[in-house]
Amino acid sequence: FFTISILYVHRPDRIEIVKKGLSVLSYQYKYGSEKVVWPVDPVTGASDLLHMKTFSPNDDFYGWGITMSAASEIDNSNFSSEWNRSMFKNGARPGTLITLSKRLSPEQYERFKEQLESKYTGAGNAGKTMVLDNVDASKGDINVTPWGWSPREMDFNESENKMARRIAFSYGVPPQLVGIPGDNTYSNYKEARESFWEDTVSWYLNLIAGELTNWLLPESGLTLVPLLDDSPAMEAAKAKRLQTAQESDFLTINEKRTLAGFEPIAGGDVLLISTS
């Protein structure tokens, strides 16, 4: 008989940790009025729910998510995108300051304001010629002055690129892989891809494999190990290991095979030395 286990990934924002002092009593998953509880063994800490987390300097139980480190930059990027969208909706122009040389009555002011808002603001009215009947522009009664900062003045594009780099660094992703103009050249893309797999992907895979091993196979003597050699991004590193194993003159056949990622063979625990 075989036992098939299915693992589910639950939303962290719906999980609540029930604790007493420094001990975790249970995990609760809440969705509306429904609730699922996973008890925690008070002695061994074992539970049917595995909580994987990274170190947090401020929280002993929930850990620290990567997005929490990048949250401010993500918010700034969203705000910048909204600002850019508002600029396009307004005809890609900054705001306009209208000054009048004479005082208007309350009725005239309200009518003047209504004309501006209904006829000359918004994306659909961009580019229209402004004609107002409350004042005489030829006598200098009205002065229209653009105000604010243009995207060029705010160096909008470069600030967006800087925020994208910081967000990528927070997740351990080299900025060359994000597609930022000027960063993704052919000369450094290959090294960035290898660095991403070696420094970020492999680290998280080993973390997940270690946590699953301790959770699913605590006393079996078995270990879950991720196989990264099959990844196309690791082909260069694999070829380098093969070359190092082939050129080594102080390793046995099985030691070379282990270094290259192959299984040992019978009679391979010998050291072959050239007769010359």
PLY file of the C-alpha trace (Angstrom):
ply
format ascii 1.0
element vertex 276
property float x
property float y
property float z
element edge 275
property int vertex1
property int vertex2
end_header
0.00 0.00 0.00
1.14 3.51 -0.76
0.22 6.67 1.09
-0.14 9.77 -1.06
0.20 13.10 0.71
-0.86 16.35 -0.91
0.78 19.55 0.27
-1.09 22.85 0.14
0.35 26.34 0.41
-1.91 28.56 2.49
-2.14 32.32 2.37
0.00 33.73 5.20
-2.34 36.67 5.81
-5.11 34.25 6.81
-2.97 32.30 9.27
-3.02 33.27 12.92
-0.56 31.85 15.47
-2.13 31.06 18.82
0.61 31.31 21.43
1.14 31.34 25.14
4.32 33.02 26.25
7.06 31.72 23.96
5.17 28.53 23.07
3.01 28.05 19.99
-0.27 26.30 20.82
-1.83 26.06 17.36
-2.17 27.55 13.90
-5.56 28.84 12.77
-6.64 29.46 9.18
-9.55 31.90 9.02
-11.73 32.63 6.02
-14.85 34.57 6.86
-16.74 32.62 9.48
-14.88 29.37 8.75
-11.81 28.31 10.71
-9.37 25.40 10.52
-7.08 24.64 13.47
-3.80 22.70 13.46
-2.65 21.85 17.01
1.03 21.95 17.91
2.62 19.35 20.15
3.78 21.24 23.26
6.81 18.96 23.72
8.16 18.32 20.21
6.61 21.29 18.42
5.32 18.94 15.68
2.25 19.94 13.71
0.43 19.04 10.51
1.15 22.59 9.32
4.70 23.59 8.42
5.55 27.21 9.04
8.56 28.28 6.97
9.95 31.69 7.84
13.11 33.74 7.82
14.64 35.56 10.76
12.91 38.69 11.96
14.50 41.16 14.37
11.06 42.36 15.47
8.89 39.21 15.62
9.68 35.85 17.22
6.76 33.98 15.65
5.76 35.23 12.21
9.20 35.87 10.74
10.13 38.49 8.16
8.85 38.35 4.59
10.92 39.60 1.67
8.15 41.92 0.52
8.27 43.67 3.91
11.82 44.80 3.11
10.81 46.05 -0.33
7.40 47.43 0.69
8.41 51.10 0.73
10.04 50.91 -2.71
7.04 49.01 -4.10
4.70 51.70 -2.75
6.89 54.44 -4.25
6.86 52.67 -7.61
3.06 52.37 -7.52
2.70 56.03 -6.59
5.02 57.01 -9.45
2.96 54.95 -11.89
-0.23 56.63 -10.67
1.39 60.05 -11.08
2.45 59.16 -14.60
-1.06 57.91 -15.40
-2.57 61.13 -14.08
-0.19 63.12 -16.26
-1.33 61.26 -19.36
-4.97 61.70 -18.42
-4.32 65.43 -18.21
-2.75 65.59 -21.65
0.79 64.96 -20.32
0.81 68.50 -18.93
1.38 69.77 -15.40
-1.23 71.79 -13.59
-2.23 75.31 -14.56
-2.42 78.39 -12.34
-4.98 81.00 -13.42
-4.75 84.44 -11.84
-7.26 87.26 -12.32
-6.47 90.95 -12.05
-9.93 91.83 -10.89
-12.08 90.44 -8.12
-15.03 88.31 -9.15
-18.34 88.12 -7.43
-19.22 84.78 -5.81
-21.58 84.01 -8.70
-18.92 84.87 -11.30
-16.29 82.81 -9.46
-18.50 79.74 -9.27
-19.41 80.06 -12.96
-15.74 80.54 -13.91
-14.73 77.47 -11.88
-17.56 75.38 -13.36
-16.50 76.26 -16.91
-12.93 75.17 -16.24
-13.83 71.88 -14.56
-16.54 70.81 -17.02
-15.01 71.88 -20.33
-11.24 72.09 -20.03
-10.02 69.43 -17.58
-9.56 65.70 -18.01
-8.15 63.51 -20.77
-11.11 64.07 -23.10
-10.64 67.84 -23.06
-6.88 67.87 -23.55
-5.75 70.28 -26.28
-8.98 72.29 -26.43
-8.77 76.07 -26.78
-9.87 77.83 -23.62
-12.57 80.47 -24.10
-14.03 82.16 -21.01
-16.61 84.90 -20.98
-16.15 86.24 -17.47
-12.92 88.11 -18.19
-11.25 89.87 -21.09
-7.85 88.37 -21.87
-6.96 91.24 -24.24
-7.00 93.70 -21.35
-4.74 91.56 -19.22
-7.53 90.53 -16.89
-6.40 86.85 -16.93
-3.00 85.22 -16.67
-2.58 81.46 -17.30
0.67 79.96 -15.99
1.59 76.24 -16.09
2.87 75.00 -12.75
4.28 71.82 -11.33
7.10 69.57 -12.53
7.33 67.69 -15.79
8.58 64.09 -15.94
11.87 65.38 -17.36
12.30 67.85 -14.52
11.64 65.12 -11.96
13.93 62.68 -13.82
10.97 60.31 -13.72
12.42 57.50 -15.83
15.68 57.27 -13.92
13.90 57.30 -10.55
11.71 54.43 -11.78
14.82 52.48 -12.76
16.41 53.10 -9.37
13.31 51.84 -7.58
13.20 48.77 -9.84
16.83 48.00 -8.99
16.17 48.29 -5.26
13.11 46.05 -5.45
15.08 43.47 -7.47
17.92 43.54 -4.92
15.42 42.96 -2.10
14.31 39.72 -3.76
17.87 38.67 -4.61
17.33 39.19 -8.35
20.16 40.85 -10.33
18.83 43.97 -12.06
20.19 42.65 -15.37
17.39 40.08 -15.38
14.63 42.64 -14.83
15.15 44.33 -18.18
16.20 47.78 -17.00
17.60 49.78 -19.95
21.38 49.88 -19.86
21.77 46.95 -17.45
20.84 43.91 -19.54
23.79 43.61 -21.89
24.90 40.29 -23.37
28.27 40.53 -21.60
26.84 40.44 -18.07
23.48 38.69 -18.56
25.02 35.21 -18.43
26.91 35.93 -15.19
23.82 37.53 -13.66
21.71 34.49 -14.51
24.23 32.12 -12.92
24.51 34.35 -9.86
20.71 34.38 -9.48
20.56 30.58 -9.47
23.59 30.09 -7.23
22.92 32.85 -4.69
19.12 33.07 -4.59
17.31 30.09 -6.14
19.60 27.45 -4.67
19.48 29.11 -1.25
15.68 29.02 -1.14
15.53 25.50 -2.55
17.93 24.24 0.11
15.92 26.05 2.79
12.66 24.48 1.59
14.26 21.04 1.21
15.70 21.21 4.73
12.40 22.30 6.25
10.48 19.57 4.42
13.04 16.97 5.48
12.70 17.88 9.16
8.91 17.98 8.85
8.17 14.91 6.71
11.17 12.66 7.44
12.27 13.43 10.99
13.60 9.98 11.91
13.98 8.21 8.56
17.59 9.13 7.89
16.54 10.40 4.45
17.27 13.86 3.13
15.55 15.81 0.39
18.12 17.39 -1.92
17.23 19.71 -4.84
18.83 18.83 -8.17
20.12 22.03 -9.72
22.42 20.51 -12.34
19.50 19.99 -14.72
18.83 23.71 -14.85
20.01 25.35 -18.10
21.39 28.26 -16.08
23.82 25.91 -14.31
25.26 24.35 -17.43
28.38 26.52 -17.29
29.07 25.65 -13.65
28.46 21.96 -14.38
30.89 22.03 -17.31
33.50 23.70 -15.10
33.16 20.96 -12.47
33.49 18.29 -15.15
36.67 19.90 -16.42
38.10 20.20 -12.91
37.33 16.54 -12.19
38.82 15.42 -15.50
42.08 17.35 -15.04
42.57 16.37 -11.38
45.44 13.92 -10.77
44.93 13.32 -7.04
41.30 12.06 -7.01
40.04 8.53 -7.42
37.57 7.62 -10.15
34.62 7.67 -7.77
35.74 10.97 -6.24
35.79 12.46 -9.72
32.36 11.01 -10.47
30.98 12.43 -7.22
32.45 15.84 -8.02
30.85 15.68 -11.46
27.49 14.64 -10.00
27.50 10.95 -10.95
26.97 7.82 -8.86
30.03 5.77 -7.75
30.86 2.60 -9.65
32.28 -0.73 -8.51
36.07 -0.73 -8.52
36.20 3.02 -8.83
37.93 3.66 -5.50
41.36 3.61 -7.14
43.75 6.37 -8.07
45.04 6.15 -11.61
48.42 7.73 -12.23
49.98 8.15 -15.63
53.00 5.91 -16.17
54.90 8.81 -17.58
0 1
1 2
2 3
3 4
4 5
5 6
6 7
7 8
8 9
9 10
10 11
11 12
12 13
13 14
14 15
15 16
16 17
17 18
18 19
19 20
20 21
21 22
22 23
23 24
24 25
25 26
26 27
27 28
28 29
29 30
30 31
31 32
32 33
33 34
34 35
35 36
36 37
37 38
38 39
39 40
40 41
41 42
42 43
43 44
44 45
45 46
46 47
47 48
48 49
49 50
50 51
51 52
52 53
53 54
54 55
55 56
56 57
57 58
58 59
59 60
60 61
61 62
62 63
63 64
64 65
65 66
66 67
67 68
68 69
69 70
70 71
71 72
72 73
73 74
74 75
75 76
76 77
77 78
78 79
79 80
80 81
81 82
82 83
83 84
84 85
85 86
86 87
87 88
88 89
89 90
90 91
91 92
92 93
93 94
94 95
95 96
96 97
97 98
98 99
99 100
100 101
101 102
102 103
103 104
104 105
105 106
106 107
107 108
108 109
109 110
110 111
111 112
112 113
113 114
114 115
115 116
116 117
117 118
118 119
119 120
120 121
121 122
122 123
123 124
124 125
125 126
126 127
127 128
128 129
129 130
130 131
131 132
132 133
133 134
134 135
135 136
136 137
137 138
138 139
139 140
140 141
141 142
142 143
143 144
144 145
145 146
146 147
147 148
148 149
149 150
150 151
151 152
152 153
153 154
154 155
155 156
156 157
157 158
158 159
159 160
160 161
161 162
162 163
163 164
164 165
165 166
166 167
167 168
168 169
169 170
170 171
171 172
172 173
173 174
174 175
175 176
176 177
177 178
178 179
179 180
180 181
181 182
182 183
183 184
184 185
185 186
186 187
187 188
188 189
189 190
190 191
191 192
192 193
193 194
194 195
195 196
196 197
197 198
198 199
199 200
200 201
201 202
202 203
203 204
204 205
205 206
206 207
207 208
208 209
209 210
210 211
211 212
212 213
213 214
214 215
215 216
216 217
217 218
218 219
219 220
220 221
221 222
222 223
223 224
224 225
225 226
226 227
227 228
228 229
229 230
230 231
231 232
232 233
233 234
234 235
235 236
236 237
237 238
238 239
239 240
240 241
241 242
242 243
243 244
244 245
245 246
246 247
247 248
248 249
249 250
250 251
251 252
252 253
253 254
254 255
255 256
256 257
257 258
258 259
259 260
260 261
261 262
262 263
263 264
264 265
265 266
266 267
267 268
268 269
269 270
270 271
271 272
272 273
273 274
274 275
